[in-house]
Amino acid sequence: MVDPNLVSGTVWLGCGLAILALGYLIAVRGRADLHANYDDTSGVDPAYVSRWAGGTALLMGVLVIAYGIREIRYGFHPYALAGLIAALLGLRYLSKLFARGFGYRD
């Protein structure tokens, strides 16, 4: 029988790689249009959105991968999962603000 922590950790690793890939496309390749809250008509520079919203997406991917590795090595712990979810919710909100132009100056 396969350890459930191994299965769950592998799923978290896969999700983290998917988030990391999207963050790479947004941050490095400059594809700000991939962000759900970016509007081309808003007047916000796409390079600004790519740098900040993409950077937060990269951070989210790294956190999810780190959690997946942690779960594979040490098993499930509810406080670790709660911390990951809280961090992801905070970074999601921050990424949404950056995509809408928070902190952008002409």
C-alpha positions in Angstrom: 0.0 0.0 0.0 1.2 3.5 -0.8 1.5 6.0 2.0 -1.2 8.6 1.8 1.3 11.3 2.7 3.3 10.4 -0.4 0.3 10.6 -2.6 -0.9 13.9 -1.1 2.6 15.4 -1.2 3.0 14.4 -4.9 -0.3 16.1 -5.7 0.9 19.2 -3.9 4.1 19.1 -5.9 2.2 18.8 -9.2 0.0 21.8 -8.2 3.0 23.8 -7.2 4.7 23.1 -10.5 1.6 24.2 -12.4 1.5 27.5 -10.4 5.2 27.9 -10.9 4.8 27.5 -14.7 2.1 30.1 -14.8 4.1 32.4 -12.6 7.1 32.0 -15.0 5.0 32.9 -18.0 3.6 36.0 -16.3 6.8 37.2 -14.6 9.6 36.2 -17.0 7.8 36.0 -20.3 5.8 39.1 -19.7 2.4 37.5 -20.3 0.4 39.8 -18.0 -2.7 38.9 -20.0 -2.7 35.4 -18.3 -3.6 37.0 -15.0 -7.4 36.9 -14.4 -7.6 40.3 -12.9 -5.5 42.2 -15.5 -7.4 44.5 -17.8 -5.7 45.8 -20.9 -7.8 48.9 -20.9 -7.0 49.9 -17.3 -3.9 51.9 -18.3 -1.6 49.8 -16.0 1.8 49.0 -17.6 1.9 45.3 -18.5 5.6 45.1 -17.4 4.6 46.3 -13.9 1.9 43.7 -13.7 4.2 41.0 -15.0 6.9 41.9 -12.5 4.8 42.1 -9.3 1.8 39.8 -10.0 4.1 37.3 -11.6 6.5 37.5 -8.7 3.8 36.7 -6.2 2.7 33.8 -8.4 6.2 32.5 -8.4 6.3 32.8 -4.6 3.0 30.9 -4.3 4.4 28.1 -6.5 7.5 27.8 -4.4 5.4 27.7 -1.2 3.2 24.9 -2.5 6.3 22.9 -3.7 7.9 23.4 -0.3 4.7 22.2 1.4 4.5 19.2 -0.8 8.1 18.2 0.0 7.4 18.8 3.7 4.4 16.5 3.6 6.3 13.8 1.8 9.1 13.9 4.3 7.2 14.5 7.6 3.6 13.7 6.9 0.4 15.7 7.3 0.1 18.3 9.9 -3.0 20.5 10.1 -1.1 23.6 11.2 1.2 23.4 8.3 -1.7 23.2 5.9 -3.5 26.1 7.6 -0.4 28.2 7.3 -0.1 27.3 3.6 -3.7 28.2 2.9 -3.4 31.5 4.8 -0.3 32.4 2.9 -1.8 31.5 -0.4 -5.0 33.6 0.4 -2.9 36.6 1.4 -0.7 36.3 -1.7 -3.7 35.8 -4.0 -5.2 39.1 -2.7 -1.9 40.9 -3.1 -1.5 39.5 -6.7 -5.0 40.8 -7.5 -4.1 44.2 -6.2 -1.0 44.3 -8.3 -2.9 43.2 -11.4 -5.3 46.1 -10.9 -2.5 48.6 -10.6 -1.9 48.9 -6.9 1.3 51.0 -6.4 1.6 51.8 -10.1 2.9 55.3 -11.0 3.0 56.7 -14.5 
